[in-house]
Amino acid sequence: MATVRGCDLPEDLFYLIDKHVWVRRLEGSLVRLGMTSVAAKLAGGGLNAVTVSARKVGQEVAQGKSVATLESSKFVGPVPAPVSGVLVRGNERLEAEPNIAATDPYGEGWVAEVEATNWEAEVAGLATGAEGVTAYAAKLEAEGISCG
């Protein structure tokens, strides 16, 4: 895992950098997504709630559109989907422990699982590997963002 400006950025994930979200391919077209450590830092303070509406399960979500809602002491807003797909499930643990999305964003703090419907086309626009971390680092530097 790379650490840039105090922010953890695993090289094995795919990032929608401008939205501070990640996606990991599980098997077939099933993917898991979540917020980056940068998103948690930008939200400020502890996370009070991360909600994936049960009504959305089975519905299609477009890349960049909200798959969940994040609430902290300083911010309320969407958690955008890094890829288009059909919402399969949300991380139910976040209801009871929303702060794990900040303390373990790439592990137990994942937000949702989606059946990706346009993976091959959309993955080309995501950042990954060492090059992805370098691109993310450039954004953090340009915007003066650090997690430490």
Number of C-alpha atoms within 10 A of each C-alpha: 9 14 12 19 15 13 19 17 24 19 17 15 19 24 31 24 22 9 18 19 24 28 27 17 18 12 9 8 14 18 20 24 28 29 27 28 23 24 20 22 17 16 19 14 14 18 24 19 19 29 21 23 12 12 8 16 18 14 13 17 22 18 17 17 15 15 30 19 16 21 18 19 12 12 14 15 13 17 25 23 29 32 29 20 23 20 24 19 18 24 19 16 15 21 14 11 14 23 20 20 28 23 15 14 23 24 11 15 23 24 30 23 25 28 23 25 17 14 16 10 9 14 16 10 14 16 20 24 16 14 11 21 25 16 16 22 20 13 14 18 13 9 9 9 17 16 16 8
